[in-house]
Amino acid sequence: MRLIRPLGVAAATLALALSVSACQNAGPPAQTLPQISFADRAPFRLNVAQIEIVWEYQPPGQYPNVDQVMQVAPGSAIERWAQDRLRPIGRADSGSARVVIRDGSVVEVPLRVDRGFSGAFKTEQELRYDANLKVSIEIQDARHMTVADVTATAQRSRSVPEGLSVNQRDKVLYEITDDLSHEIDRQLDQLIRDYFGRWLVR
């Protein structure tokens, strides 16, 4: 399986490693969240020579985006999806399947909170996370011409209250990724069956 990742994504990964290191030195240890897996689903056996994962989406690497510092970002979950659910079993000249991550953004939106006297007696929603995931699969022939393609999209928004710890917020972001990626899995499962019949090996 071939991975094509923009340089900016590598830089964001380095930033994440530095951020995690700093957090570990500054306070309580960060929780380790499990990988999101699709290994319980039957893989698709495709009559192609290879699977390529292409990161068309490049995390901005700065606020208000937070996907670049998530333990399990939406795009990373799709990498795992491709590894778990797609199997290339074709001849060397039978083309390829490209999994293109077109969007995997998660944006933090501050919400209006009562900072006055009355606000001290209530807990309000402080932030909202808006997440988008868009994934295409392209079948390319031996000449690298696209002969079939499908696209799945999913959006989620979730607000969080004041006073959440870093670990609690990480768990919320993880749940957003889990929900998004399983929705994409559901859509792509049906789209592959409907439109990639010529390339499916039973």
C-alpha positions in Angstrom: 0.0 0.0 0.0 1.5 3.3 -1.1 1.0 6.5 0.9 1.2 9.9 -0.7 1.3 12.6 2.0 2.0 16.4 1.5 5.0 17.8 3.3 2.7 20.0 5.4 1.1 16.9 6.9 4.6 15.6 8.0 5.2 19.0 9.6 1.9 18.8 11.4 2.8 15.3 12.7 6.0 16.7 14.1 4.1 19.5 15.7 1.8 17.0 17.3 4.7 15.0 18.7 6.3 18.1 20.2 2.9 19.2 21.6 2.3 15.8 23.3 5.8 15.9 24.7 5.3 19.3 26.1 2.0 18.3 27.7 3.6 15.3 29.3 6.3 17.4 30.8 3.9 20.1 32.0 1.1 18.1 33.8 -0.7 14.7 34.2 0.2 12.1 31.5 -2.1 12.2 28.4 -4.4 9.3 28.0 -3.7 6.9 25.2 -6.7 6.3 23.0 -7.2 3.2 20.9 -6.7 3.1 17.2 -10.0 3.1 15.3 -10.1 -0.2 13.4 -12.3 -1.7 10.7 -10.7 -5.2 10.9 -14.1 -6.7 12.0 -15.5 -5.9 8.5 -14.9 -8.1 5.5 -12.3 -6.6 3.2 -13.0 -5.8 -0.5 -10.8 -7.8 -2.8 -10.1 -5.5 -5.8 -8.7 -6.5 -9.2 -5.9 -3.9 -9.0 -2.2 -4.1 -8.5 -1.9 -1.6 -5.6 -3.8 0.7 -3.2 -2.6 4.3 -3.0 -3.6 6.6 -0.1 -3.4 10.2 -1.3 -3.6 13.2 1.1 -5.2 15.9 -0.9 -6.3 17.7 2.3 -3.4 19.4 4.0 -4.0 20.5 7.7 -3.5 24.2 8.1 -1.4 23.5 11.2 -2.9 26.4 13.2 -5.9 27.5 15.2 -8.9 27.3 14.7 -8.1 23.9 13.2 -7.3 21.2 15.7 -7.1 18.1 13.5 -3.3 18.5 13.4 -3.1 17.9 17.2 -5.7 15.2 17.6 -4.5 11.8 18.7 -6.7 10.2 16.0 -7.5 12.6 13.3 -10.2 11.9 10.7 -7.7 11.5 7.8 -5.6 9.1 9.9 -8.7 7.0 10.5 -9.3 6.7 6.8 -5.7 5.5 6.3 -6.5 2.7 8.7 -9.8 2.1 6.9 -8.0 1.6 3.6 -5.5 -0.8 5.2 -8.3 -2.9 6.8 -10.9 -2.9 4.0 -9.1 -2.9 0.7 -7.1 -5.7 -0.7 -5.3 -5.5 -4.1 -5.1 -8.9 -5.8 -4.7 -8.0 -9.4 -1.8 -8.5 -11.8 1.1 -6.0 -11.9 -0.5 -4.3 -15.0 -4.1 -4.2 -13.6 -4.0 -0.6 -12.4 -4.6 0.8 -9.0 -7.2 2.1 -6.5 -6.5 5.6 -5.1 -8.1 6.5 -1.7 -8.1 10.3 -1.8 -8.6 12.2 1.5 -10.1 15.4 0.2 -11.1 16.9 3.6 -10.4 15.9 7.2 -10.8 19.2 9.0 -11.9 19.8 12.6 -12.4 23.4 13.6 -12.8 24.8 17.1 -15.5 27.5 17.4 -15.7 29.5 20.6 -19.3 30.0 21.9 -20.7 32.9 23.8 -20.4 32.3 27.5 -21.9 34.5 30.3 -18.9 36.0 32.0 -21.0 38.1 34.4 -22.0 37.4 38.0 -24.9 35.1 37.0 -22.5 33.0 34.8 -20.7 31.9 37.9 -23.7 29.8 38.9 -24.2 27.8 35.7 -22.2 25.6 33.3 -22.5 26.6 29.7 -21.4 25.2 26.4 -18.0 26.8 25.8 -16.8 25.4 22.4 -18.2 23.7 19.4 -16.2 21.4 17.1 -17.2 21.3 13.4 -15.7 18.3 11.6 -15.8 17.4 7.9 -14.6 14.2 6.2 -14.6 13.7 2.4 -13.1 10.6 0.8 -13.0 9.5 -2.8 -11.9 6.2 -4.3 -10.7 6.2 -7.8 -10.0 3.2 -10.0 -7.2 3.9 -12.4 -6.1 1.7 -15.3 -2.5 0.8 -16.2 -2.2 4.2 -18.0 -3.2 6.0 -14.8 -6.5 7.1 -16.3 -9.4 7.2 -13.9 -12.1 4.8 -15.1 -14.4 4.9 -12.1 -14.8 6.8 -8.9 -17.0 7.3 -5.9 -17.1 9.9 -3.1 -18.4 9.8 0.5 -18.9 12.8 2.8 -19.8 13.3 6.4 -20.1 16.2 8.8 -20.4 16.3 12.5 -20.8 19.2 15.1 -20.5 18.8 18.8 -20.4 21.3 21.6 -18.6 20.9 24.9 -19.2 22.5 28.3 -16.9 24.7 30.3 -14.3 23.2 32.5 -13.4 20.1 30.5 -9.9 18.7 31.1 -7.5 18.1 28.3 -8.1 14.3 28.5 -11.9 14.8 28.4 -11.6 17.1 25.4 -9.3 14.6 23.6 -12.0 11.9 24.2 -14.7 14.1 22.6 -12.5 14.7 19.6 -11.8 10.9 19.4 -15.5 10.2 19.4 -16.1 12.7 16.6 -13.4 10.9 14.5 -14.9 7.5 15.3 -18.4 8.6 14.3 -17.2 10.3 11.1 -15.0 7.4 9.9 -17.7 4.8 10.5 -20.2 6.9 8.6 -17.7 7.1 5.7 -17.2 3.3 6.0 -21.0 2.8 5.7 -21.3 5.0 2.6 -18.2 3.6 0.9 -19.3 0.0 1.6 -22.5 0.6 -0.4 -20.8 2.7 -3.1 -18.1 0.1 -3.8 -20.8 -2.6 -4.2 -22.9 -0.4 -6.4 -20.2 1.0 -8.8 -17.1 -1.1 -8.5 -18.6 -4.4 -9.5 -16.2 -4.9 -12.4 -13.2 -4.8 -10.1 -14.6 -6.8 -7.2 -13.3 -10.4 -6.9 -15.7 -12.6 -5.1 
